[in-house]
Amino acid sequence: MNNRENTITTDRLHLRPLRHGDAEYFLKYLPDIDKYLALIAPKNMKDAEELVESYLEAEKTKTAARYAIEEKATREFVGVVGAYELDSDWPEQHLWIRKESHGKGYAFEAMRAFMKWANKNLDYTVIHSSFDVENVAMKKLNEKLGGIKENDAPEAVLQKSGKTLNILSYAYYKPSE
């Protein structure tokens, strides 16, 4: 798997491999939406650059595949979609959309396109989508995408950020060929 040369397009979006220059967007947008994220939002450019670098390193070791989401018409940065921990027993989806782009259907469009790409390009049995129970938009997204609910009662999980999230999880099994 190497998504460095791949791009994915939809009717309204362009998904491209992350690059170092995306750190400015991480710094600009993540602090506004980190309530439900397991990661720690960057506080300065150095933090943002280190976060992007860790994502790029994970791609080099084939433990993650992440894409920047851009509006197709304007190439304006919208967010990030992908999967990580691909070498583990519990690979996870990764998605965040900047606040200004919420409610436009971009999350559904990007995740659907990424999962279609993943089905052809990644070696996995199941990818999980874990999110805080209060994140109603993620619950609706997972149901719309056809994810299979894995737990009825949320599980309290302490995140690296120090936040405790009450996690629900949905599974996406790779279709058989």
N, C-alpha and C positions, 0 to 999 in steps of 0.2 A: 504494500500500500504506500503510495506516495501521492499526496494531493497537491504537491507544490506546482505541478504543471496543469492541474485540473481547475476548471471553473464550472459552475453550475448556473444555469439561467432558468428563470420562470417568466411568466407574463410580465411581472412588475419588478422582479429582483434579479440581482447579479450576486452570486456567492463566489468569492475569490479567496485564495489562500491568505492567511494572515501575513503581515509583514511588520518589520520593526516600527515603521512610521505610524502604525495603528495605536501606539502607546498614547498619543495625544487624545484619541477618542476614548480610550479606557479611563484616562484621567478626567475628561470632560463629562462623561455620561454615567460611569459606574457609581459614583457617590450618590446620585439621585435615585438609584434603583436597587441598592444593596440590601434592602430590608429582608428579602427572601433568599439572598444568595449565600452560599456557603463560604465563598471567598471573601477576603478582606479588600474593600475598595481602596485603590491607591490614593494616598494623601498628597503625593507630589510626583513630578515627572520621573524621578528615579524609581519610585515604587512601580509606576505604570510600565516603564521600560523593563524592569525585572519580571513583572508578570507576563508581559508579551514574550520576553525571552524564554521564560519557563514553558510557555505554550509551544514556541518554535522548537525547543529542545525535545519536548515530548513527541512532536511530529517526527523529528529525526530518528528517535528510537522506536517509532511506530507504536507508541502507546496512546496516541491521540490523533484525531483528525478534526481540525476546527477551521471554519471559514468566516471571513468577514462578510456581513450582509450589507449590500448597497442597493439603493433605489436604482433601478435600471436606467431610467430616463436622465437622472441627475448625477448619478454615482455618489450620492450623499450617503455617508455611513449611517447604518441603522442599528447594527448589533453584531452578535456572534452566534453561530450555530455549529454544532458538531457533537463529538463523543470523545470521552477520555477513559483512562484505565482500561484500554482495550486488551491489555495483557493480563487482566485479572479475572476473577470469577464473577465480577459485578461491574461490567462496563456501564458507564452512565452517559446519558444525553447531556449536552451542554447547550444552553440557550439563554441569551439575554437580548432585550430590545430596549433601545434608549426610550426614555419617557415620552418624548415628543412624537414617537412613532407607535405608541400603544393604541389599540383599538382600530387599527387599519387592516388587520388580517395578515400582517407580515410574519408573525410567529408561525402561524399555520402553514403559510406558503413556504417559508424557509425550512421548517422542520420536515414537511412532506417531501420537499426536493432533496434535502440531505439524506433522509432515510431511503429514498429511492436510489440515491448514489451509493449509500452504505451497503445496500443489499447486493449491489454488483461488485463493489470494490473492497469491502472489509470482511475479514474472517471472524465471524461471531455466531453465537447461537441465539443470544438474547441481549438486548440493550435495555437498560432500565432508565426510567425517568422518575427521579425522586425529587420531591418538592415539599415546601411547608404547606400544611393543611389550610392555612389562611390565604394562600395564593390561589384564589378561586379561578383566575384566568388560566393558570397552568392545569388545573383540574379539568376545566372545560376543553382546553387544547388537547390534552391526552385522551379524553373521551371522543372528541371529534376525529382524532387521528387513528382511533381504533386500538389504543393501548389496553392491555388487560390489567385490571386492578389487582395488585398483589397483597394489599393489606386493608382491612376495614377500619382498624383502630390505628391512629397515627402513633409512630414511634418517636419518642424524644431522643434527639441525637445532638450531642455537643459538637459544634463545628470548630474548625481551626481558628475561625475568627473570634471564638469565645461565645458566640450566640448559640442558643439552643433552639433548634427548629423541630417542629412536630411533623415528621415526615410521612407522607403517603408515597406509594411507589406503584408505577405502572410498568408493564413489560411489553417489549416489542420483539417477537420472535422472528428470526430470519425465515422468510418463505423458502420452502423447499423448491428446488429447481425442477 
